Amino acid sequence: MHFLAKVKQIAGRLRRKSWDIKTDIGGFEQPAPIGKNGKIPDIVAKKRGAKKIIEVETLETMGKDKKQHETFRRSAAHQRRDSFEIEET
């Protein structure tokens, strides 16, 4: 599945489950930057005090984005109900 289609699929699935969604693609409000370098996750979903930070990766981008993954993982680790997930296309 193409990257943009996968982001839209995940965002749509979470929205149907009543999560508030922000994505780094058109048609949605953009998530706030995270970390000192201002990395923007593909999807941020919030519901009842919980937050999911989700990155969608292709085989080509998986190895290139390790520092970004570390930033998002650290951010999620600071809050008990936050999580970081990687979805592969």
GIKAHU-V974994 format. One line per field, one symbol per residue. ss: DSSP state (2 for helix, 1 for strand, 0 for the rest). phi: phi as a letter, one per 30 degrees, with the letter a starting at -180 (. if undefined). burial: b if it has 9 or more other ideal C-beta (glycine too) atoms within 8 Angstrom, else e. A space follows every 10 residues. Layout:
ss: ???
phi: ???
burial: ???
This chain:
ss: 0022222222 2222220001 1110000000 0001000010 0011111001 1111111022 2200022222 2222222000 011111110
phi: .deddddddd ddddddcidd cbbcbdjbdd dddbidcidc ddbbbbahic bccbccbced ceddcddddd ddddedddbe ccbbbcccc
burial: eeeeebbbbb beebbeeebe bbbbbeebee beebbeeebb bbbbbebeeb bbbbbbbeee ebeebeebbe bbbbbbeeee ebbbebbeb
